[in-house]
Amino acid sequence: MSQECIVIVDYAVKVPDGLPSAEASSITCAGVTTYKALKESKVWPGEWILLAGLGNWLYNMRRMFSI
């Protein structure tokens, strides 16, 4: 992991002073992929979705995002 990197300003978020790095860090690439899949699916609250891969880390991320 890098200490610093160059990013497009539209994708940057200011971290409040005093917030520890671990709490301010982003979700991993796999977590973002899971989130984007749910957003792109246009599923509405109250609708059913299938969460494949029961018991693994990505399943837990999908479950968390879909609540």
WORAJO-V963826 format. One record per backbone hydrogen bond with DSSP energy under -0.5 kcal/mol. CO is the residue of the C=O (numbers start at 1). NH is the residue of the N-H. E is the energy in kcal/mol with one decimal. If there is no record, write none. Layout:
co,nh,e
CO,NH,E
CO,NH,E
This chain:
co,nh,e
8,11,-2.2
9,12,-1.3
14,16,-0.5
16,19,-1.8
18,20,-0.6
20,23,-0.6
20,24,-1.6
21,25,-1.3
28,32,-2.0
29,33,-2.4
30,34,-2.0
31,35,-2.3
32,36,-3.0
33,37,-2.1
34,38,-1.7
35,39,-2.3
36,40,-3.1
37,41,-1.3
38,43,-0.8
39,42,-1.0
44,47,-2.3
49,51,-0.5
50,52,-0.8
53,56,-2.0
56,60,-1.9
57,61,-1.9
58,62,-2.7
59,63,-2.7
60,64,-2.3
61,65,-2.5
62,66,-1.9
63,67,-0.7
64,67,-0.8
